[in-house]
Amino acid sequence: MKTVEIVMIPVSDQQKAKEFYLKMGFQLIAEAPSHHGQTWIQLRLPDQNTSISLAKFHGIILETDDIEGEIGKLKIREISVGKIDNTPWGRFAWFKDLDGNGLCLHEK
């Protein structure tokens, strides 16, 4: 794993939350329909690599160059990872920590 790429923040109203974060100084880097029936809204602070996404569920997306290799390492450590989803935005594999927090590997 290379970096924390995106922190997904659960919000009740995406548009109101977007306006709040824009007022804080975040910049909108993506806003598009997603396959979850929501809008994907992604923001970040200027000159930063890590971004936030305003969503209906929580999660931390971890960037990797080798999703299969990372899954293999996690399985050796007895961490179960879901199937790899291939999307136009890359490859994703979700799993949870001991408290049910969503974690996701992302290979661009």
CNS distance restraints for C-alpha pairs under 8 A (distance, minus, plus):
assign (resid   1 and name CA) (resid  62 and name CA) 6.40 0.50 0.50
assign (resid   1 and name CA) (resid  63 and name CA) 5.88 0.50 0.50
assign (resid   1 and name CA) (resid  64 and name CA) 4.72 0.50 0.50
assign (resid   1 and name CA) (resid  65 and name CA) 7.58 0.50 0.50
assign (resid   1 and name CA) (resid  70 and name CA) 7.07 0.50 0.50
assign (resid   1 and name CA) (resid 105 and name CA) 7.93 0.50 0.50
assign (resid   2 and name CA) (resid  62 and name CA) 7.20 0.50 0.50
assign (resid   2 and name CA) (resid  63 and name CA) 5.59 0.50 0.50
assign (resid   2 and name CA) (resid  64 and name CA) 5.50 0.50 0.50
assign (resid   2 and name CA) (resid  65 and name CA) 7.72 0.50 0.50
assign (resid   3 and name CA) (resid  62 and name CA) 5.80 0.50 0.50
assign (resid   3 and name CA) (resid  63 and name CA) 5.49 0.50 0.50
assign (resid   3 and name CA) (resid  64 and name CA) 7.59 0.50 0.50
assign (resid   4 and name CA) (resid  50 and name CA) 6.27 0.50 0.50
assign (resid   4 and name CA) (resid  60 and name CA) 7.09 0.50 0.50
assign (resid   4 and name CA) (resid  61 and name CA) 6.17 0.50 0.50
assign (resid   4 and name CA) (resid  62 and name CA) 4.67 0.50 0.50
assign (resid   4 and name CA) (resid  63 and name CA) 6.33 0.50 0.50
assign (resid   5 and name CA) (resid  49 and name CA) 6.94 0.50 0.50
assign (resid   5 and name CA) (resid  50 and name CA) 4.81 0.50 0.50
assign (resid   5 and name CA) (resid  51 and name CA) 6.32 0.50 0.50
assign (resid   5 and name CA) (resid  60 and name CA) 7.71 0.50 0.50
assign (resid   5 and name CA) (resid  61 and name CA) 5.58 0.50 0.50
assign (resid   5 and name CA) (resid  62 and name CA) 5.35 0.50 0.50
assign (resid   5 and name CA) (resid  63 and name CA) 5.62 0.50 0.50
assign (resid   6 and name CA) (resid  50 and name CA) 5.69 0.50 0.50
assign (resid   6 and name CA) (resid  51 and name CA) 4.79 0.50 0.50
assign (resid   6 and name CA) (resid  52 and name CA) 5.19 0.50 0.50
assign (resid   6 and name CA) (resid  53 and name CA) 6.65 0.50 0.50
assign (resid   6 and name CA) (resid  60 and name CA) 5.92 0.50 0.50
assign (resid   6 and name CA) (resid  61 and name CA) 4.98 0.50 0.50
assign (resid   6 and name CA) (resid  62 and name CA) 7.11 0.50 0.50
assign (resid   7 and name CA) (resid  50 and name CA) 7.74 0.50 0.50
assign (resid   7 and name CA) (resid  51 and name CA) 6.43 0.50 0.50
assign (resid   7 and name CA) (resid  52 and name CA) 4.74 0.50 0.50
assign (resid   7 and name CA) (resid  53 and name CA) 6.23 0.50 0.50
assign (resid   7 and name CA) (resid  58 and name CA) 7.78 0.50 0.50
assign (resid   7 and name CA) (resid  59 and name CA) 6.10 0.50 0.50
assign (resid   7 and name CA) (resid  60 and name CA) 4.61 0.50 0.50
assign (resid   7 and name CA) (resid  61 and name CA) 6.29 0.50 0.50
assign (resid   8 and name CA) (resid  52 and name CA) 5.62 0.50 0.50
assign (resid   8 and name CA) (resid  53 and name CA) 4.60 0.50 0.50
assign (resid   8 and name CA) (resid  54 and name CA) 6.00 0.50 0.50
assign (resid   8 and name CA) (resid  55 and name CA) 6.30 0.50 0.50
assign (resid   8 and name CA) (resid  57 and name CA) 7.14 0.50 0.50
assign (resid   8 and name CA) (resid  58 and name CA) 5.06 0.50 0.50
assign (resid   8 and name CA) (resid  59 and name CA) 4.87 0.50 0.50
assign (resid   8 and name CA) (resid  60 and name CA) 5.94 0.50 0.50
assign (resid   8 and name CA) (resid  61 and name CA) 7.72 0.50 0.50
assign (resid   9 and name CA) (resid  52 and name CA) 6.87 0.50 0.50
assign (resid   9 and name CA) (resid  53 and name CA) 6.03 0.50 0.50
assign (resid   9 and name CA) (resid  54 and name CA) 5.18 0.50 0.50
assign (resid   9 and name CA) (resid  55 and name CA) 5.92 0.50 0.50
assign (resid   9 and name CA) (resid  56 and name CA) 7.73 0.50 0.50
assign (resid   9 and name CA) (resid  57 and name CA) 6.94 0.50 0.50
assign (resid   9 and name CA) (resid  58 and name CA) 5.34 0.50 0.50
assign (resid   9 and name CA) (resid  59 and name CA) 7.23 0.50 0.50
assign (resid  10 and name CA) (resid  54 and name CA) 6.13 0.50 0.50
assign (resid  10 and name CA) (resid  55 and name CA) 4.97 0.50 0.50
assign (resid  10 and name CA) (resid  56 and name CA) 4.86 0.50 0.50
assign (resid  10 and name CA) (resid  57 and name CA) 4.91 0.50 0.50
assign (resid  10 and name CA) (resid  58 and name CA) 5.30 0.50 0.50
assign (resid  11 and name CA) (resid  17 and name CA) 6.78 0.50 0.50
assign (resid  11 and name CA) (resid  54 and name CA) 6.14 0.50 0.50
assign (resid  11 and name CA) (resid  55 and name CA) 5.88 0.50 0.50
assign (resid  11 and name CA) (resid  56 and name CA) 5.84 0.50 0.50
assign (resid  11 and name CA) (resid  57 and name CA) 7.89 0.50 0.50
assign (resid  12 and name CA) (resid  56 and name CA) 6.93 0.50 0.50
assign (resid  13 and name CA) (resid  17 and name CA) 6.12 0.50 0.50
assign (resid  14 and name CA) (resid  18 and name CA) 5.95 0.50 0.50
assign (resid  14 and name CA) (resid  41 and name CA) 7.67 0.50 0.50
assign (resid  14 and name CA) (resid  54 and name CA) 6.09 0.50 0.50
assign (resid  14 and name CA) (resid  55 and name CA) 7.00 0.50 0.50
assign (resid  15 and name CA) (resid  19 and name CA) 6.29 0.50 0.50
assign (resid  16 and name CA) (resid  20 and name CA) 6.31 0.50 0.50
assign (resid  17 and name CA) (resid  21 and name CA) 6.30 0.50 0.50
assign (resid  17 and name CA) (resid  54 and name CA) 7.27 0.50 0.50
assign (resid  18 and name CA) (resid  22 and name CA) 6.10 0.50 0.50
assign (resid  18 and name CA) (resid  41 and name CA) 7.61 0.50 0.50
assign (resid  18 and name CA) (resid  54 and name CA) 7.38 0.50 0.50
assign (resid  19 and name CA) (resid  23 and name CA) 6.18 0.50 0.50
assign (resid  20 and name CA) (resid  24 and name CA) 6.45 0.50 0.50
assign (resid  21 and name CA) (resid  25 and name CA) 6.57 0.50 0.50
assign (resid  21 and name CA) (resid  26 and name CA) 5.58 0.50 0.50
assign (resid  21 and name CA) (resid  43 and name CA) 7.95 0.50 0.50
assign (resid  22 and name CA) (resid  26 and name CA) 4.87 0.50 0.50
assign (resid  22 and name CA) (resid  27 and name CA) 6.14 0.50 0.50
assign (resid  22 and name CA) (resid  28 and name CA) 7.39 0.50 0.50
assign (resid  25 and name CA) (resid  45 and name CA) 6.60 0.50 0.50
assign (resid  25 and name CA) (resid  46 and name CA) 7.98 0.50 0.50
assign (resid  26 and name CA) (resid  43 and name CA) 5.95 0.50 0.50
assign (resid  26 and name CA) (resid  44 and name CA) 5.13 0.50 0.50
assign (resid  26 and name CA) (resid  45 and name CA) 4.52 0.50 0.50
assign (resid  26 and name CA) (resid  46 and name CA) 6.87 0.50 0.50
assign (resid  27 and name CA) (resid  43 and name CA) 5.30 0.50 0.50
assign (resid  27 and name CA) (resid  44 and name CA) 5.41 0.50 0.50
assign (resid  27 and name CA) (resid  45 and name CA) 5.98 0.50 0.50
assign (resid  27 and name CA) (resid  46 and name CA) 6.71 0.50 0.50
assign (resid  28 and name CA) (resid  41 and name CA) 7.58 0.50 0.50
assign (resid  28 and name CA) (resid  42 and name CA) 6.15 0.50 0.50
assign (resid  28 and name CA) (resid  43 and name CA) 4.46 0.50 0.50
assign (resid  28 and name CA) (resid  44 and name CA) 6.80 0.50 0.50
assign (resid  29 and name CA) (resid  41 and name CA) 7.90 0.50 0.50
assign (resid  29 and name CA) (resid  42 and name CA) 5.68 0.50 0.50
assign (resid  29 and name CA) (resid  43 and name CA) 5.30 0.50 0.50
assign (resid  29 and name CA) (resid  44 and name CA) 7.09 0.50 0.50
assign (resid  30 and name CA) (resid  40 and name CA) 7.08 0.50 0.50
assign (resid  30 and name CA) (resid  41 and name CA) 5.64 0.50 0.50
assign (resid  30 and name CA) (resid  42 and name CA) 5.03 0.50 0.50
assign (resid  30 and name CA) (resid  43 and name CA) 6.98 0.50 0.50
assign (resid  31 and name CA) (resid  39 and name CA) 6.57 0.50 0.50
assign (resid  31 and name CA) (resid  40 and name CA) 5.37 0.50 0.50
assign (resid  31 and name CA) (resid  41 and name CA) 4.50 0.50 0.50
assign (resid  31 and name CA) (resid  42 and name CA) 6.49 0.50 0.50
assign (resid  32 and name CA) (resid  39 and name CA) 5.44 0.50 0.50
assign (resid  32 and name CA) (resid  40 and name CA) 5.22 0.50 0.50
assign (resid  32 and name CA) (resid  41 and name CA) 6.85 0.50 0.50
assign (resid  33 and name CA) (resid  37 and name CA) 7.20 0.50 0.50
assign (resid  33 and name CA) (resid  38 and name CA) 6.09 0.50 0.50
assign (resid  33 and name CA) (resid  39 and name CA) 4.38 0.50 0.50
assign (resid  33 and name CA) (resid  40 and name CA) 5.87 0.50 0.50
assign (resid  34 and name CA) (resid  38 and name CA) 5.60 0.50 0.50
assign (resid  34 and name CA) (resid  39 and name CA) 5.41 0.50 0.50
assign (resid  34 and name CA) (resid  40 and name CA) 5.59 0.50 0.50
assign (resid  38 and name CA) (resid  55 and name CA) 7.89 0.50 0.50
assign (resid  40 and name CA) (resid  53 and name CA) 7.08 0.50 0.50
assign (resid  40 and name CA) (resid  54 and name CA) 7.23 0.50 0.50
assign (resid  40 and name CA) (resid  55 and name CA) 7.22 0.50 0.50
assign (resid  41 and name CA) (resid  53 and name CA) 5.48 0.50 0.50
assign (resid  41 and name CA) (resid  54 and name CA) 5.57 0.50 0.50
assign (resid  41 and name CA) (resid  55 and name CA) 7.53 0.50 0.50
assign (resid  42 and name CA) (resid  51 and name CA) 6.68 0.50 0.50
assign (resid  42 and name CA) (resid  52 and name CA) 5.60 0.50 0.50
assign (resid  42 and name CA) (resid  53 and name CA) 4.35 0.50 0.50
assign (resid  42 and name CA) (resid  54 and name CA) 6.61 0.50 0.50
assign (resid  43 and name CA) (resid  51 and name CA) 5.57 0.50 0.50
assign (resid  43 and name CA) (resid  52 and name CA) 5.38 0.50 0.50
assign (resid  43 and name CA) (resid  53 and name CA) 6.41 0.50 0.50
assign (resid  44 and name CA) (resid  48 and name CA) 6.63 0.50 0.50
assign (resid  44 and name CA) (resid  49 and name CA) 7.52 0.50 0.50
assign (resid  44 and name CA) (resid  50 and name CA) 6.69 0.50 0.50
assign (resid  44 and name CA) (resid  51 and name CA) 4.37 0.50 0.50
assign (resid  44 and name CA) (resid  52 and name CA) 6.13 0.50 0.50
assign (resid  45 and name CA) (resid  51 and name CA) 7.31 0.50 0.50
assign (resid  58 and name CA) (resid 101 and name CA) 7.14 0.50 0.50
assign (resid  58 and name CA) (resid 102 and name CA) 6.29 0.50 0.50
assign (resid  59 and name CA) (resid 101 and name CA) 6.51 0.50 0.50
assign (resid  59 and name CA) (resid 102 and name CA) 4.38 0.50 0.50
assign (resid  59 and name CA) (resid 103 and name CA) 5.34 0.50 0.50
assign (resid  59 and name CA) (resid 104 and name CA) 7.14 0.50 0.50
assign (resid  60 and name CA) (resid 102 and name CA) 6.42 0.50 0.50
assign (resid  60 and name CA) (resid 103 and name CA) 4.88 0.50 0.50
assign (resid  60 and name CA) (resid 104 and name CA) 6.15 0.50 0.50
assign (resid  61 and name CA) (resid 103 and name CA) 5.95 0.50 0.50
assign (resid  61 and name CA) (resid 104 and name CA) 4.63 0.50 0.50
assign (resid  61 and name CA) (resid 105 and name CA) 5.89 0.50 0.50
assign (resid  61 and name CA) (resid 106 and name CA) 6.49 0.50 0.50
assign (resid  62 and name CA) (resid 103 and name CA) 7.44 0.50 0.50
assign (resid  62 and name CA) (resid 104 and name CA) 5.94 0.50 0.50
assign (resid  62 and name CA) (resid 105 and name CA) 4.95 0.50 0.50
assign (resid  62 and name CA) (resid 106 and name CA) 5.91 0.50 0.50
assign (resid  63 and name CA) (resid 105 and name CA) 6.01 0.50 0.50
assign (resid  63 and name CA) (resid 106 and name CA) 4.86 0.50 0.50
assign (resid  63 and name CA) (resid 107 and name CA) 6.04 0.50 0.50
assign (resid  63 and name CA) (resid 108 and name CA) 7.79 0.50 0.50
assign (resid  64 and name CA) (resid  70 and name CA) 7.61 0.50 0.50
assign (resid  64 and name CA) (resid 105 and name CA) 6.59 0.50 0.50
assign (resid  64 and name CA) (resid 106 and name CA) 5.86 0.50 0.50
assign (resid  64 and name CA) (resid 107 and name CA) 5.13 0.50 0.50
assign (resid  64 and name CA) (resid 108 and name CA) 7.77 0.50 0.50
assign (resid  65 and name CA) (resid 107 and name CA) 5.52 0.50 0.50
assign (resid  65 and name CA) (resid 108 and name CA) 7.29 0.50 0.50
assign (resid  66 and name CA) (resid  70 and name CA) 6.25 0.50 0.50
assign (resid  66 and name CA) (resid 107 and name CA) 6.56 0.50 0.50
assign (resid  67 and name CA) (resid  71 and name CA) 6.13 0.50 0.50
assign (resid  67 and name CA) (resid  91 and name CA) 7.65 0.50 0.50
assign (resid  67 and name CA) (resid  92 and name CA) 7.95 0.50 0.50
assign (resid  67 and name CA) (resid  93 and name CA) 7.85 0.50 0.50
assign (resid  67 and name CA) (resid 105 and name CA) 6.64 0.50 0.50
assign (resid  67 and name CA) (resid 106 and name CA) 6.97 0.50 0.50
assign (resid  67 and name CA) (resid 107 and name CA) 5.87 0.50 0.50
assign (resid  68 and name CA) (resid  72 and name CA) 6.15 0.50 0.50
assign (resid  69 and name CA) (resid  73 and name CA) 6.31 0.50 0.50
assign (resid  70 and name CA) (resid  74 and name CA) 6.20 0.50 0.50
assign (resid  71 and name CA) (resid  75 and name CA) 6.08 0.50 0.50
assign (resid  71 and name CA) (resid  81 and name CA) 6.64 0.50 0.50
assign (resid  72 and name CA) (resid  76 and name CA) 6.33 0.50 0.50
assign (resid  73 and name CA) (resid  77 and name CA) 6.54 0.50 0.50
assign (resid  74 and name CA) (resid  78 and name CA) 6.35 0.50 0.50
assign (resid  74 and name CA) (resid  79 and name CA) 5.11 0.50 0.50
assign (resid  74 and name CA) (resid  80 and name CA) 7.15 0.50 0.50
assign (resid  74 and name CA) (resid  81 and name CA) 7.66 0.50 0.50
assign (resid  75 and name CA) (resid  79 and name CA) 5.06 0.50 0.50
assign (resid  75 and name CA) (resid  80 and name CA) 5.99 0.50 0.50
assign (resid  75 and name CA) (resid  81 and name CA) 7.49 0.50 0.50
assign (resid  80 and name CA) (resid  95 and name CA) 6.63 0.50 0.50
assign (resid  81 and name CA) (resid  93 and name CA) 6.61 0.50 0.50
assign (resid  81 and name CA) (resid  94 and name CA) 6.05 0.50 0.50
assign (resid  81 and name CA) (resid  95 and name CA) 4.79 0.50 0.50
assign (resid  81 and name CA) (resid  96 and name CA) 7.91 0.50 0.50
assign (resid  82 and name CA) (resid  93 and name CA) 5.67 0.50 0.50
assign (resid  82 and name CA) (resid  94 and name CA) 5.40 0.50 0.50
assign (resid  82 and name CA) (resid  95 and name CA) 5.95 0.50 0.50
assign (resid  83 and name CA) (resid  93 and name CA) 5.81 0.50 0.50
assign (resid  83 and name CA) (resid  94 and name CA) 7.51 0.50 0.50
assign (resid  84 and name CA) (resid  91 and name CA) 6.37 0.50 0.50
assign (resid  84 and name CA) (resid  92 and name CA) 5.48 0.50 0.50
assign (resid  84 and name CA) (resid  93 and name CA) 4.65 0.50 0.50
assign (resid  84 and name CA) (resid  94 and name CA) 7.89 0.50 0.50
assign (resid  85 and name CA) (resid  91 and name CA) 5.53 0.50 0.50
assign (resid  85 and name CA) (resid  92 and name CA) 5.10 0.50 0.50
assign (resid  85 and name CA) (resid  93 and name CA) 6.27 0.50 0.50
assign (resid  86 and name CA) (resid  90 and name CA) 6.13 0.50 0.50
assign (resid  86 and name CA) (resid  91 and name CA) 4.56 0.50 0.50
assign (resid  86 and name CA) (resid  92 and name CA) 6.61 0.50 0.50
assign (resid  87 and name CA) (resid  91 and name CA) 5.99 0.50 0.50
assign (resid  87 and name CA) (resid  92 and name CA) 7.80 0.50 0.50
assign (resid  89 and name CA) (resid 108 and name CA) 6.72 0.50 0.50
assign (resid  90 and name CA) (resid 106 and name CA) 6.70 0.50 0.50
assign (resid  90 and name CA) (resid 107 and name CA) 5.64 0.50 0.50
assign (resid  90 and name CA) (resid 108 and name CA) 4.44 0.50 0.50
assign (resid  91 and name CA) (resid 105 and name CA) 7.96 0.50 0.50
assign (resid  91 and name CA) (resid 106 and name CA) 5.61 0.50 0.50
assign (resid  91 and name CA) (resid 107 and name CA) 5.10 0.50 0.50
assign (resid  91 and name CA) (resid 108 and name CA) 6.45 0.50 0.50
assign (resid  92 and name CA) (resid 104 and name CA) 6.49 0.50 0.50
assign (resid  92 and name CA) (resid 105 and name CA) 5.52 0.50 0.50
assign (resid  92 and name CA) (resid 106 and name CA) 4.69 0.50 0.50
assign (resid  92 and name CA) (resid 107 and name CA) 6.61 0.50 0.50
assign (resid  93 and name CA) (resid 104 and name CA) 5.45 0.50 0.50
assign (resid  93 and name CA) (resid 105 and name CA) 5.19 0.50 0.50
assign (resid  93 and name CA) (resid 106 and name CA) 6.86 0.50 0.50
assign (resid  94 and name CA) (resid 102 and name CA) 6.95 0.50 0.50
assign (resid  94 and name CA) (resid 103 and name CA) 5.75 0.50 0.50
assign (resid  94 and name CA) (resid 104 and name CA) 4.27 0.50 0.50
assign (resid  94 and name CA) (resid 105 and name CA) 6.48 0.50 0.50
assign (resid  95 and name CA) (resid 102 and name CA) 6.05 0.50 0.50
assign (resid  95 and name CA) (resid 103 and name CA) 5.30 0.50 0.50
assign (resid  95 and name CA) (resid 104 and name CA) 6.12 0.50 0.50
assign (resid  96 and name CA) (resid 100 and name CA) 5.17 0.50 0.50
assign (resid  96 and name CA) (resid 101 and name CA) 5.30 0.50 0.50
assign (resid  96 and name CA) (resid 102 and name CA) 4.73 0.50 0.50
assign (resid  96 and name CA) (resid 103 and name CA) 5.57 0.50 0.50
assign (resid  97 and name CA) (resid 101 and name CA) 5.42 0.50 0.50
assign (resid  97 and name CA) (resid 102 and name CA) 6.85 0.50 0.50
assign (resid  97 and name CA) (resid 103 and name CA) 7.23 0.50 0.50
